[in-house]
Amino acid sequence: MNPRATELVQGTLDMLILKTLQLEPRHGYGIALRIEQISKGVFQVNPGSLFPAFRRLERQGWIKAEWRPTENHRRAKYYKLTERGRAQLKTETAEWTRQLAAITRIMEA
Amino acid sequence: MVLGAKLMGGIRALLRKKQAEQEMDEELRGYIDAAAQEKMRSGMTPEQALRAARVEMGSTEAVKEEIRGAGWESVLENFWHDLRYGIRQLRRNPGFTAVAALTLALGIGANTAIFSVVDSVMLAPLPYSQPDRLVVVWESTPHFSHVWISYPNFRDWQRNAHSFRQIVAYASADSDLTNPGVPEHLKGELVSAGFFSTLGVSLPLGREFSTQEDRHGGAPAVIISHRLWRDRFAGSPAAIGKIVTIDGIGCAVVGVAPPGLHLGGDPDIYKPLGQGDALLLDNREIHPGILAIGRLGPGVTISQAQEEMNSIQKSLDRIYPDADRDLGTDVVPLKQEIVGNAGGTLMLLLGAVGLVLLIACANFVGLLLARSASRAREFAVRLALGASRARVVRQLLTESVLISLGGGGLGVLVAKWGVNPVLAAVPGDLPRSENIGVNIPVLMFALGVSIAVGLLFGLAPAIKSSKPMLEATLKEGSHGSTGSRHRAQSGLVIVQIALTLVLLVGAGLLFRTIRHLWDANPGFDEHNLIAFKVGLSPQLVKTPEDTRVACQQLMERIRKIPGVHAADFTNLVPLGGDDNLSPFWIGTHEATYSQSAPRINLYWTGPDYLQTMGIPLLQGRFLSPEDTTKSARVVVVDKAFADTYFPGKNPVGESMTIAYWGTVQIIGVVGHVRHWGLGIDPFSQYPPAYASFYQLPDRWVPAFYGYLTAMVRTPLALPAVMPAIKNVVYGADKDQPVYDVQTMEEIASRSMSPQRFPMILLGAFAGLALLLAAVGIYGVISYSVTQRVHEIGIRMALGADNYEILRLVIGHGLRLALFGVAIGVMGALILTRLLPSLTHLLYGVSPGDPLTFVAVSLLLCFVAGAACYIPARQAVKIDPMAALRYE
């Protein structure tokens, strides 16, 4: 059974989205799925938080959207990481690691 | 960079709304499909998968709303929506909107009007280049902090003062123009060379005076005003070099002054100061009405200039001990000099009109509370549908700002059309009042005040409306929480009444002051007295003896006019603002240097002046026609002089020595005249004294004869007697203008304008406040009656008669009024003592005058009672049966 899904803070969600796009572009559901799978179900992002996050990241210039055709003659919106997005991801990862280490130290002290 | 991208994104979203909408739909549909696919892979049927996916997403509309909210443009869209919704709501209730806007229009309009005056008089920079570098340099003595300067001192300043890039002097000097065209009396100025360049203004035609012209014997030259240029020379460049006859002398026009200079009135003609009367200019001891203006050098501060002037004057004092001992200087910014005392009064009025705005805003809040109570269901529904409280508050704030902007716009119109007519009707002698009007700073002020009022006073009602008391309001027929609303409105009314009381007290105190001033005995009979000036023709005043004969004959002819009881002339007019302070010494010689000698205000008059003015003779005799240059010098003193310098004795027969004249004998004592003002006489230490003009030494006659005013005692009205007088004047010589015609009552009245101007305006504000407060009380009492219908019905059923109901309702209103009066009285007692701009205007009343306080309190209570009358009548008309059934 999945434990109760945890709410993600806005800033953290942004960082996770950037991370999932690090290897390849994905569409909206793909990103949600990946986050859920890798986190082993701890984080289930609902669309009400996901899509506004996409818009935010787009406005910041960290991800770029493009429409690609799918099998059944429809199109899907794919997001990919920009150069600035990669730099931002690096920065946020470093900061996150730093904070995590600090919290761990405190909790184990 | 990021900002730009954000901006572009938002704008793109706004412009391509439909496309963005479609794309969002498409993306969300794709999401659901992908989710369904995933679920089918884990074994669900297509229908189950699709349903599960849809449930997972939730409301598509809600998601889209979240997406829209993520960009900044949503704020704009919300605002636009609030605006349109608000306008619709306001239009659905025109009555409410109109009353609310009108209430605010009164408050904001009055404030805008006063602010436009403040802006023009106090805030706007002077119309010269770099005006904050311009200063005025006064001289000072141990008795007076500001005296006119002496010309030789000024010339020494010019040579030695390095703080100033330029320093120039000017004095007012009216002239008579006789050629070309109709003889006209012109207001004029004597100015040094370099005067206009010091101010930093350039002449549209011609040039300034040169240093050669600015001295004795310089070529007669004049600069004419722009108006004179237009009127007499049709604005043609050929005016330069033309000769005009000024005071009998042909002068060449060398330049035209720029329009709008506005320095000390609007002079029509400028002459070189150095060509003025040598008697006045060459004597270091004489300070003949000259003022110095300097432009500070680059980087020099006023205190540095002051220090340099102090040291310069100190050395002058040492070098010329007789003339300059204990003389000092005072350097003052030009703007401060021009604005003078007007600033204090204007600030007082600004404060008062601010109180009026607060009272109007209290009504505004009351109206908003009433309105929002009736819209309670609308808000309850919106909150129930998921609107946030902030959203509802934003909506209501938008509406209140819309109303306040509407009221502000109306108020600006009122100010625009009202200010100048009001100022014309109530002369305030305000400096710099030429440009009063609604300009950009004033509009900004009105806009700022409107928005602030809408936000500040709309906030509390808005927050109250957004409280989610859903169940109570959604049910029909509930009263909601009216208790708190009633308390709030009652509190507002109490504050309104308190503020109104303060305003009424201020107006009342000034009113009593004016009454006292009017009743004060000025020492002469100010009724049936006419004053005017005559520009004596140069033909008639070629020699001092001719001048005396001309004056005498003119007066005699005027006395013969039917209806004229007495007439004579004088150089000074009581309450006219001018003076002629002359040092004197008791005894037969000058005991000390003139700076430390006491002074009298010396009137040079015709022999009949004292009788014409109705000044009573107490001892000795009046001046007579027998007192001439060939007889012994005599002077008439007044009671104040006698009491000060000859207490308990009869001064008739004693000798005194007057500077520049000689030893004279006192031949009479007359009643004291309040020369400086009807109220407290600030310069009572300089009592008037009277000498006969026909004894004035020859050398002084040319300097004095131009400043004579004729006083005529006649019961006839001005329009009835002036034509005859003018005939007499023109009969002597047709080139003699008659000007500055006024009655003594007008002069006396104008001397009270420092009090009258604020009194009338404060009275108007108090009246406005009274009206607004009455409306406020009416609103509260009326509302309370509708809330207590049930209770009143019970009372009536139990046997209460009409009077008891009336007493109940009016008593409620009076109780509120009494609270407000009590608070207002306390506040007024404190304020009226603490405000110097008010206390220094009062005369004959103390700031805590009981009569005023009691009278306005009673007035306020009466008005409050009257405002309760209509709701009380409606309460009485309640049908008890219907009331009892009313839930």
Interface residues (C-beta under 8 A of the other chain):
Chain A: H27 G28 Y29 G30 A32 L33 N46 P47 G48 S49 F51 P52 A53 R55 R56 E58 R59 Q60 G61 T70 R74 R75 A76 K77
Chain B: M1 V2 A5 K6 G9 G10 E23 M24 E26 E27 L28 G30 Y31 D33 A34 A35 E38 E56 M57 G58 A62 V63 E66 I67 G69 A70 G71
